[in-house]
Amino acid sequence: MNLKLSVPSIGCSSCIETITKAIQSVDTSAVITGDSASKSLDIESQLPEVKIRELITIAGHKVA
């Protein structure tokens, strides 16, 4: 599944790394690319969207 999410709390590349680690802790094959300027993430994962959103929240961020 390919998913594009807006995450307004992303402030820098460290935020993207934290979210990436959280998602990859459950789906090791997930590919996450983020843009701190547009505060968005492109996520390719086998996980359902609800689980991805949950992992982002656990990592300390909110999905718009």
DSSP file (Angstrom, degrees, kcal/mol; ACC not computed):
  #  RESIDUE AA STRUCTURE BP1 BP2  ACC     N-H-->O    O-->H-N    N-H-->O    O-->H-N    TCO  KAPPA ALPHA  PHI   PSI    X-CA   Y-CA   Z-CA
    1    1 A M              0   0    0      0, 0.0    44,-2.2     0, 0.0     2,-0.5   0.000 360.0 360.0 360.0 136.6    0.0    0.0    0.0
    2    2 A N  E     +A   44   0A   0     42,-0.2     2,-0.4    44,-0.1    42,-0.2  -0.937 360.0 180.0-109.9 129.7    1.2    3.5   -0.9
    3    3 A L  E     -A   43   0A   0     40,-3.0    40,-3.4    -2,-0.5     2,-0.5  -0.984  20.0-159.4-135.6 137.5    0.1    6.2    1.4
    4    4 A K  E     -A   42   0A   0     -2,-0.4     2,-0.4    38,-0.2    38,-0.2  -0.980  21.6-179.6-117.1 123.2    0.7   10.0    1.6
    5    5 A L  E     -A   41   0A   0     36,-2.5    36,-2.7    -2,-0.5     2,-0.5  -0.936  26.0-135.5-125.9 145.8    0.1   11.6    4.9
    6    6 A S  E     -A   40   0A   0     -2,-0.4    58,-3.1    34,-0.2    34,-0.2  -0.881  21.0-177.8 -96.5 125.5    0.3   15.2    6.2
    7    7 A V    >   -     0   0    0     32,-2.8     3,-2.1    -2,-0.5    56,-0.2  -0.829   6.6-172.1-126.7  90.9    2.0   15.3    9.6
    8    8 A P  T 3  S+     0   0    0      0, 0.0    -1,-0.1     0, 0.0    55,-0.1   0.692  79.5  66.0 -59.8 -20.9    2.0   19.0   10.8
    9    9 A S  T 3  S+     0   0    0     53,-0.7     2,-0.4    30,-0.1    54,-0.1   0.511  70.8 114.0 -82.6  -2.7    4.3   18.3   13.8
   10   10 A I    <   +     0   0    0     -3,-2.1     3,-0.1    52,-0.2    -3,-0.0  -0.557  31.3 161.7 -69.4 123.3    7.2   17.4   11.5
   11   11 A G        -     0   0    0     -2,-0.4     2,-0.3     1,-0.3    -1,-0.2   0.637  58.4  -6.4-114.4 -22.8    9.9   20.0   12.2
   12   12 A C  S >> S-     0   0    0      1,-0.0     4,-1.3    23,-0.0     3,-0.6  -0.924  81.7 -79.7-160.6-180.0   13.1   18.5   10.9
   13   13 A S  H 3> S+     0   0    0     -2,-0.3     4,-2.3     1,-0.2     5,-0.1   0.782 120.8  64.5 -65.8 -26.1   14.7   15.4    9.5
   14   14 A S  H 3> S+     0   0    0      2,-0.2     4,-2.4     1,-0.2    -1,-0.2   0.880  99.5  53.1 -63.6 -37.1   15.0   13.9   13.0
   15   15 A C  H <> S+     0   0    0     -3,-0.6     4,-2.2     2,-0.2    -1,-0.2   0.921 109.3  48.3 -61.8 -43.9   11.2   13.8   13.2
   16   16 A I  H  X S+     0   0    0     -4,-1.3     4,-2.6     1,-0.2    -2,-0.2   0.901 110.9  51.0 -64.3 -40.9   11.1   11.9   10.0
   17   17 A E  H  X S+     0   0    0     -4,-2.3     4,-2.5     2,-0.2    -2,-0.2   0.898 109.1  51.1 -63.2 -41.0   13.7    9.5   11.3
   18   18 A T  H  X S+     0   0    0     -4,-2.4     4,-1.9     2,-0.2    -2,-0.2   0.922 112.9  44.8 -62.3 -45.4   11.8    8.9   14.5
   19   19 A I  H  X S+     0   0    0     -4,-2.2     4,-2.3     2,-0.2     5,-0.2   0.905 111.9  53.2 -65.4 -41.8    8.6    8.1   12.6
   20   20 A T  H  X S+     0   0    0     -4,-2.6     4,-2.9     1,-0.2    -2,-0.2   0.927 109.2  48.4 -58.8 -47.0   10.5    5.9   10.1
   21   21 A K  H  X S+     0   0    0     -4,-2.5     4,-1.2     1,-0.2    -1,-0.2   0.892 110.3  52.3 -61.7 -40.1   12.0    3.9   13.0
   22   22 A A  H  < S+     0   0    0     -4,-1.9     4,-0.4     2,-0.2     3,-0.2   0.927 114.1  41.4 -63.1 -45.2    8.5    3.5   14.6
   23   23 A I  H >X S+     0   0    0     -4,-2.3     4,-2.6     1,-0.2     3,-1.4   0.916 114.3  51.5 -69.2 -43.0    6.9    2.2   11.4
   24   24 A Q  H 3< S+     0   0    0     -4,-2.9    -1,-0.2     1,-0.3    -2,-0.2   0.656  95.5  70.7 -71.6 -14.3    9.9   -0.1   10.5
   25   25 A S  T 3< S+     0   0    0     -4,-1.2    -1,-0.3    -3,-0.2     3,-0.2   0.750 114.6  27.0 -69.6 -22.1    9.8   -1.6   14.0
   26   26 A V  T <4 S+     0   0    0     -3,-1.4     2,-0.5    -4,-0.4    -2,-0.2   0.760 135.0  31.3-105.5 -39.1    6.6   -3.3   12.9
   27   27 A D    ><  -     0   0    0     -4,-2.6     3,-1.9     1,-0.1    -1,-0.2  -0.861  65.2-174.6-123.9  94.2    7.1   -3.5    9.1
   28   28 A T  T 3  S+     0   0    0     -2,-0.5    -1,-0.1     1,-0.3    -4,-0.1   0.714  84.1  54.8 -64.4 -20.5   10.9   -3.9    8.4
   29   29 A S  T 3  S+     0   0    0      2,-0.1    -1,-0.3    -5,-0.0    -5,-0.1   0.428  80.2 123.3 -92.7   1.5   10.3   -3.6    4.7
   30   30 A A    <   -     0   0    0     -3,-1.9     2,-0.5    -7,-0.1    15,-0.2  -0.334  50.2-150.7 -64.1 142.5    8.4   -0.3    4.9
   31   31 A V  E     -B   44   0A   0     13,-2.5    13,-2.7     2,-0.0     2,-0.5  -0.974  16.2-177.1-117.8 120.5    9.8    2.5    2.8
   32   32 A I  E     +B   43   0A   0     -2,-0.5     2,-0.4    11,-0.2    11,-0.2  -0.968   8.3 179.1-122.7 127.4    9.2    6.0    4.2
   33   33 A T  E     -B   42   0A   0      9,-2.6     9,-3.4    -2,-0.5     2,-0.3  -0.990  12.6-173.2-123.4 137.6   10.2    9.3    2.6
   34   34 A G  E     -B   41   0A   0     -2,-0.4     2,-0.4     7,-0.2     7,-0.2  -0.895  20.9-152.4-131.0 158.8    9.4   12.6    4.2
   35   35 A D  E  >> -B   40   0A   0      5,-2.5     5,-1.6    -2,-0.3     4,-1.1  -0.949   2.0-167.1-131.3 110.4    9.6   16.2    3.5
   36   36 A S  T  45S+     0   0    0     -2,-0.4    -1,-0.1     1,-0.2     5,-0.0   0.776  88.4  58.9 -70.1 -24.4   10.0   18.5    6.5
   37   37 A A  T  45S+     0   0    0      1,-0.2    -1,-0.2     3,-0.1    -2,-0.0   0.929 118.2  28.9 -68.7 -45.0    9.2   21.6    4.4
   38   38 A S  T  45S-     0   0    0      2,-0.1    -2,-0.2    -3,-0.0    -1,-0.2   0.493 103.8-131.3 -92.5  -4.0    5.8   20.3    3.3
   39   39 A K  T  <5 +     0   0    0     -4,-1.1   -32,-2.8     1,-0.2     2,-0.3   0.914  62.1 131.1  54.9  47.3    5.4   18.3    6.5
   40   40 A S  E   < -AB   6  35A   0     -5,-1.6    -5,-2.5   -34,-0.2     2,-0.4  -0.911  44.8-152.5-131.5 157.8    4.4   15.2    4.5
   41   41 A L  E     -AB   5  34A   0    -36,-2.7   -36,-2.5    -2,-0.3     2,-0.5  -0.982   5.5-155.3-128.0 139.6    5.3   11.5    4.4
   42   42 A D  E     -AB   4  33A   0     -9,-3.4    -9,-2.6    -2,-0.4     2,-0.5  -0.981  24.2-172.5-109.3 122.5    5.1    9.0    1.6
   43   43 A I  E     -AB   3  32A   0    -40,-3.4   -40,-3.0    -2,-0.5     2,-0.6  -0.964  19.2-171.1-124.9 127.3    4.8    5.6    3.0
   44   44 A E  E     +AB   2  31A   0    -13,-2.7   -13,-2.5    -2,-0.5     2,-0.3  -0.964  35.9 137.3-114.5 113.2    5.0    2.2    1.3
   45   45 A S        -     0   0    0    -44,-2.2     4,-0.1    -2,-0.6    -2,-0.1  -0.977  60.9-130.4-153.3 158.4    4.0   -0.5    3.7
   46   46 A Q  S    S+     0   0    0     -2,-0.3   -44,-0.1     2,-0.1    -1,-0.1   0.536  80.5 103.4 -86.3  -9.2    2.0   -3.7    4.1
   47   47 A L  S    S-     0   0    0    -46,-0.1    -2,-0.2     1,-0.1     2,-0.1  -0.408  81.6-105.5 -74.1 148.9    0.5   -2.3    7.3
   48   48 A P    >>  -     0   0    0      0, 0.0     4,-1.9     0, 0.0     3,-0.7  -0.405  31.3-112.3 -69.3 153.2   -3.1   -0.9    7.2
   49   49 A E  H 3> S+     0   0    0      1,-0.3     4,-2.7     2,-0.2     5,-0.2   0.862 116.1  57.8 -55.0 -40.0   -3.4    2.9    7.4
   50   50 A V  H 3> S+     0   0    0      1,-0.2     4,-1.9     2,-0.2    -1,-0.3   0.883 107.4  47.7 -61.9 -37.8   -5.0    2.8   10.8
   51   51 A K  H <> S+     0   0    0     -3,-0.7     4,-2.4     2,-0.2    -1,-0.2   0.895 110.9  51.0 -69.5 -40.4   -1.9    1.0   12.2
   52   52 A I  H  X S+     0   0    0     -4,-1.9     4,-2.2     2,-0.2    -2,-0.2   0.928 110.4  49.0 -62.3 -45.1    0.5    3.4   10.5
   53   53 A R  H  X S+     0   0    0     -4,-2.7     4,-2.0     1,-0.2    -1,-0.2   0.897 110.6  51.7 -61.1 -40.0   -1.4    6.4   12.0
   54   54 A E  H  X S+     0   0    0     -4,-1.9     4,-2.5    -5,-0.2    -2,-0.2   0.911 109.3  49.5 -62.5 -43.8   -1.2    4.7   15.4
   55   55 A L  H  X S+     0   0    0     -4,-2.4     4,-1.8     2,-0.2    -2,-0.2   0.876 109.3  51.7 -65.2 -38.0    2.6    4.2   15.1
   56   56 A I  H  <>S+     0   0    0     -4,-2.2     5,-2.1     2,-0.2    -1,-0.2   0.905 110.7  48.8 -64.0 -41.1    3.1    7.9   14.1
   57   57 A T  H ><5S+     0   0    0     -4,-2.0     3,-1.8     1,-0.2    -2,-0.2   0.914 109.1  51.9 -64.6 -43.5    1.0    8.9   17.2
   58   58 A I  H 3<5S+     0   0    0     -4,-2.5    -1,-0.2     1,-0.3    -2,-0.2   0.850 103.4  59.6 -60.3 -34.5    3.1    6.6   19.4
   59   59 A A  T 3<5S-     0   0    0     -4,-1.8    -1,-0.3    -5,-0.2    -2,-0.2   0.519 128.5 -99.9 -73.3  -4.3    6.2    8.3   18.0
   60   60 A G  T < 5S+     0   0    0     -3,-1.8     2,-0.3     1,-0.3    -3,-0.2   0.653  85.6 110.9  98.8  17.5    4.9   11.6   19.3
   61   61 A H      < -     0   0    0     -5,-2.1     2,-0.4    -6,-0.1    -1,-0.3  -0.843  56.7-133.0-124.5 160.7    3.4   13.1   16.2
   62   62 A K        -     0   0    0     -2,-0.3   -53,-0.7    -3,-0.1     2,-0.4  -0.934  13.5-140.7-115.9 135.8   -0.1   13.9   14.9
   63   63 A V              0   0    0     -2,-0.4   -56,-0.2   -56,-0.2   -10,-0.0  -0.788 360.0 360.0 -93.0 132.7   -1.5   13.0   11.5
   64   64 A A              0   0    0    -58,-3.1   -57,-0.1    -2,-0.4    -1,-0.1   0.472 360.0 360.0 -79.2 360.0   -3.7   15.6    9.9
